[in-house]
Amino acid sequence: MIPVYITLALLVWLALCAGLLVILARLARERDRQDSIAARLPHPRPKDTP
């Protein structure tokens, strides 16, 4: 039989890993969204120099 503390440690470890993955996924999605917004904005035109 597996000791209880090992089971609890594994559950805590899995919860921490899942939380980290969720945070990383949110950050990546937010960065992608900002990139797409920046790509849709009109780019400033270079000034014509005579």
C-alpha positions in Angstrom: 0.0 0.0 0.0 1.3 3.5 -0.9 1.9 5.7 2.2 -0.5 8.6 2.4 2.1 11.3 2.5 3.6 10.1 -0.9 0.1 10.3 -2.4 -0.5 13.8 -1.0 2.9 14.9 -2.3 2.1 13.6 -5.7 -1.2 15.4 -5.7 0.4 18.6 -4.7 3.1 18.2 -7.3 0.5 17.6 -10.0 -1.5 20.6 -8.9 1.5 22.8 -9.1 2.4 21.6 -12.5 -1.1 22.1 -13.8 -1.2 25.6 -12.4 2.1 26.4 -14.0 0.9 25.1 -17.4 -2.3 27.2 -17.1 -0.3 30.3 -16.3 2.1 29.8 -19.2 -0.8 29.1 -21.6 -2.5 32.3 -20.5 0.6 34.3 -21.0 1.2 32.9 -24.4 -2.4 33.5 -25.5 -2.2 37.1 -24.2 1.0 37.7 -26.1 -0.5 36.3 -29.3 -3.5 38.5 -28.9 -1.4 41.6 -28.4 0.7 40.7 -31.5 -2.4 40.3 -33.6 -3.8 43.6 -32.4 -0.5 45.3 -33.1 -0.5 43.8 -36.6 -4.0 45.1 -37.3 -3.1 48.7 -36.3 -2.1 50.9 -39.2 1.6 51.3 -39.4 2.9 54.9 -39.3 4.1 55.9 -42.8 7.7 57.1 -43.2 7.8 60.8 -43.7 8.6 61.9 -47.3 11.9 63.7 -47.3 12.4 65.9 -50.4 
